[in-house]
Amino acid sequence: MLAESEAPKARAVVAIARQLAERRGSERSEGDAALRRELNQHFELLGRRGARALPAAALARALLAQLSGTQRDIDEALNDAQQKLSMFGL
C-alpha cells in the first residue's frame, strides 16, 4: 500500500519492532541510542508522507516510547498506532 520511497522505511520500523519484541521485558541494550536515532528519523520522514505512511510513523513513535518513555507514553503511542492501522482495515 505504500509508495516505493516509503516502503523501505516502513519495513525498517517493522524490523526494529520485531527486534525489540524478542527482548525480555524492559531489557536495555547498548544499541538503544542508535535505535532511537533511527526510529526518530523514520518517524519524522514517514510522518511527513501521505496518509498511508501514518501507521508506520505511529509504530515508530510507539517504539520510541518503549525505549525511553513511561508506561503512559507507551500506552498512548500504542493506541495511536492501533487507530492508524484500523484506518486501513489492518
Backbone as JSON, one array per atom type, in Angstrom:
{
  "sequence": "MLAESEAPKARAVVAIARQLAERRGSERSEGDAALRRELNQHFELLGRRGARALPAAALARALLAQLSGTQRDIDEALNDAQQKLSMFGL",
  "N": [[0.8, -1.2, 0.0], [2.12, 1.16, 0.34], [4.01, 3.94, -1.0], [6.8, 3.59, -3.22], [9.07, 4.89, -2.21], [8.52, 5.05, 0.48], [8.18, 2.49, 1.5], [10.66, 1.01, 2.18], [11.45, 2.36, 4.52], [9.28, 1.95, 6.22], [9.41, -0.84, 6.41], [11.83, -1.05, 7.78], [11.12, 0.03, 10.26], [9.28, -1.9, 11.12], [11.02, -4.09, 11.28], [12.67, -3.28, 13.39], [10.75, -3.23, 15.39], [10.2, -5.96, 15.59], [12.69, -6.86, 16.46], [12.85, -5.62, 18.98], [10.68, -6.84, 20.19], [11.59, -9.39, 20.62], [13.16, -9.15, 22.81], [13.41, -9.55, 26.37], [11.0, -8.33, 28.53], [11.74, -5.18, 29.93], [14.32, -5.02, 29.12], [17.41, -3.49, 28.54], [19.69, -2.24, 26.04], [22.99, -1.72, 24.71], [22.83, -0.72, 22.18], [20.55, 0.82, 22.07], [20.5, 3.64, 21.91], [21.28, 4.13, 19.27], [19.17, 2.84, 17.97], [17.06, 4.49, 18.78], [17.76, 6.89, 17.49], [17.56, 6.07, 14.8], [14.85, 5.28, 14.67], [13.63, 7.73, 15.27], [14.32, 9.22, 13.04], [12.98, 7.76, 11.01], [10.37, 8.08, 11.96], [9.98, 10.87, 11.7], [10.33, 11.21, 8.9], [8.39, 9.45, 7.76], [6.1, 10.48, 8.91], [5.74, 12.82, 7.55], [4.9, 12.07, 5.11], [2.33, 10.74, 2.91], [-1.04, 9.78, 3.93], [-1.08, 6.99, 4.05], [1.33, 6.23, 5.11], [1.17, 6.84, 7.75], [0.47, 4.8, 9.75], [2.94, 3.41, 10.01], [4.59, 5.47, 10.88], [3.36, 6.02, 13.33], [3.82, 3.6, 14.63], [6.61, 3.73, 14.83], [6.78, 5.87, 16.61], [5.59, 4.69, 18.86], [7.47, 2.72, 19.42], [9.67, 4.3, 20.04], [8.72, 5.42, 22.4], [8.62, 3.09, 23.91], [11.33, 2.56, 24.19], [12.23, 4.73, 25.67], [10.24, 5.95, 27.17], [7.58, 6.54, 29.59], [5.22, 4.22, 31.06], [2.68, 5.19, 30.55], [3.15, 6.87, 28.32], [3.91, 4.92, 26.5], [1.55, 3.35, 26.31], [-0.23, 5.28, 25.26], [0.99, 5.87, 22.79], [0.89, 3.35, 21.56], [-1.88, 2.99, 21.36], [-2.46, 5.04, 19.55], [-1.08, 4.09, 17.31], [-2.55, 1.76, 16.82], [-5.07, 2.84, 16.16], [-4.41, 4.18, 13.79], [-3.69, 2.03, 12.17], [-6.15, 0.71, 12.04], [-7.53, 2.47, 10.46], [-6.95, 1.69, 7.92], [-7.98, -0.78, 7.77], [-6.43, -2.71, 8.97]],
  "CA": [[0.0, 0.0, 0.0], [2.97, 2.34, 0.45], [4.8, 4.35, -2.16], [8.11, 2.93, -3.3], [10.04, 5.59, -1.36], [8.15, 4.88, 1.88], [8.18, 1.08, 1.89], [11.85, 0.57, 2.92], [11.44, 2.96, 5.86], [8.27, 1.22, 7.0], [9.97, -2.17, 6.69], [12.86, -0.89, 8.82], [10.41, 0.21, 11.53], [8.75, -3.22, 11.5], [12.16, -4.92, 11.68], [13.07, -2.83, 14.74], [9.69, -3.7, 16.3], [10.42, -7.4, 15.81], [13.91, -6.98, 17.28], [12.51, -5.25, 20.36], [9.73, -7.83, 20.71], [12.34, -10.58, 21.03], [13.78, -8.9, 24.12], [12.61, -9.87, 27.55], [10.58, -7.21, 29.36], [12.29, -3.84, 29.69], [15.75, -5.21, 28.95], [18.06, -2.4, 27.79], [20.83, -2.66, 25.26], [23.91, -0.65, 24.35], [22.43, -0.2, 20.87], [19.29, 1.55, 22.15], [20.66, 5.02, 21.44], [21.28, 4.07, 17.81], [17.81, 2.52, 17.57], [16.25, 5.69, 18.97], [18.08, 7.82, 16.4], [17.0, 5.53, 13.56], [13.39, 5.37, 14.76], [13.24, 9.13, 15.2], [14.45, 9.61, 11.64], [11.87, 7.15, 10.28], [9.14, 8.72, 12.44], [9.87, 12.18, 11.09], [10.16, 11.1, 7.45], [7.12, 8.83, 7.45], [5.04, 11.38, 9.35], [5.58, 13.88, 6.55], [4.41, 11.46, 3.87], [0.89, 10.61, 2.8], [-1.78, 9.12, 5.0], [-0.78, 5.56, 4.11], [2.55, 6.03, 5.9], [0.92, 7.18, 9.15], [0.61, 3.68, 10.68], [4.36, 3.13, 10.25], [5.09, 6.57, 11.72], [2.81, 5.82, 14.67], [4.56, 2.47, 15.21], [7.93, 4.25, 15.2], [6.57, 6.66, 17.84], [5.35, 3.75, 19.96], [8.75, 2.08, 19.74], [10.47, 5.32, 20.74], [8.2, 5.47, 23.77], [9.04, 1.87, 24.59], [12.75, 2.66, 24.5], [12.61, 5.8, 26.6], [9.1, 6.6, 27.78], [6.87, 5.95, 30.73], [4.18, 3.29, 30.64], [1.59, 6.01, 30.0], [3.57, 7.25, 26.97], [3.88, 3.7, 25.68], [0.14, 3.01, 26.06], [-0.79, 6.3, 24.38], [1.56, 5.69, 21.45], [0.36, 2.1, 21.0], [-3.27, 3.26, 20.99], [-2.42, 5.84, 18.34], [-0.69, 3.2, 16.21], [-3.69, 0.87, 16.54], [-6.07, 3.64, 15.46], [-3.94, 4.43, 12.43], [-3.8, 0.75, 11.45], [-7.56, 0.41, 11.78], [-7.98, 3.33, 9.36], [-6.72, 0.96, 6.67], [-8.52, -2.13, 7.91], [-5.37, -3.63, 9.4]],
  "C": [[0.85, 1.27, 0.0], [3.66, 2.67, -0.86], [6.17, 3.7, -2.08], [9.14, 3.59, -2.39], [9.77, 5.39, 0.13], [8.33, 3.45, 2.38], [9.45, 0.65, 2.64], [11.9, 1.13, 4.35], [10.44, 2.25, 6.77], [8.76, -0.18, 7.36], [11.03, -2.11, 7.79], [12.22, -0.72, 10.19], [9.86, -1.12, 12.02], [9.88, -4.15, 11.94], [12.64, -4.55, 13.08], [12.03, -3.3, 15.75], [9.88, -5.18, 16.61], [11.64, -7.63, 16.7], [13.6, -6.68, 18.74], [11.55, -6.25, 20.99], [10.43, -9.08, 21.2], [13.04, -10.39, 22.37], [12.83, -9.32, 25.23], [12.3, -8.59, 28.31], [11.18, -5.88, 28.95], [13.81, -3.9, 29.56], [16.34, -4.1, 28.08], [19.29, -2.94, 27.09], [21.72, -1.45, 24.97], [23.52, 0.0, 23.03], [21.15, 0.61, 20.88], [19.39, 2.98, 21.64], [20.62, 5.07, 19.91], [19.88, 3.75, 17.28], [16.9, 3.73, 17.7], [16.5, 6.7, 17.86], [17.44, 7.36, 15.08], [15.47, 5.65, 13.56], [12.91, 6.81, 14.65], [13.29, 9.63, 13.76], [13.29, 9.04, 10.81], [10.54, 7.8, 10.67], [8.93, 10.07, 11.75], [9.6, 12.08, 9.59], [8.8, 10.51, 7.07], [5.94, 9.71, 7.85], [4.77, 12.49, 8.37], [4.98, 13.36, 5.26], [2.88, 11.44, 3.87], [0.28, 9.81, 3.93], [-1.44, 7.64, 5.13], [0.47, 5.26, 4.94], [2.33, 6.29, 7.38], [0.98, 5.99, 10.11], [2.07, 3.36, 11.0], [4.98, 4.22, 11.11], [4.61, 6.41, 13.16], [3.51, 4.65, 15.37], [5.94, 2.93, 15.64], [7.83, 5.06, 16.49], [6.36, 5.75, 19.04], [6.64, 3.06, 20.39], [9.69, 3.05, 20.45], [10.02, 5.43, 22.19], [8.63, 4.25, 24.56], [10.5, 1.97, 25.03], [13.06, 3.69, 25.57], [11.45, 6.43, 27.36], [8.58, 5.9, 29.02], [5.8, 5.0, 30.19], [3.01, 4.04, 30.01], [1.91, 6.43, 28.56], [3.48, 6.06, 26.02], [2.44, 3.36, 25.32], [-0.51, 4.0, 25.09], [-0.3, 6.12, 22.94], [1.04, 4.42, 20.79], [-1.1, 2.27, 20.57], [-3.34, 4.05, 19.69], [-2.06, 4.97, 17.14], [-1.84, 2.29, 15.83], [-4.78, 1.61, 15.78], [-5.67, 3.88, 14.01], [-4.03, 3.16, 11.58], [-5.24, 0.44, 11.1], [-8.15, 1.3, 10.69], [-7.89, 2.62, 8.02], [-7.2, -0.47, 6.76], [-7.5, -3.15, 8.32], [-5.44, -3.88, 10.88]]
}
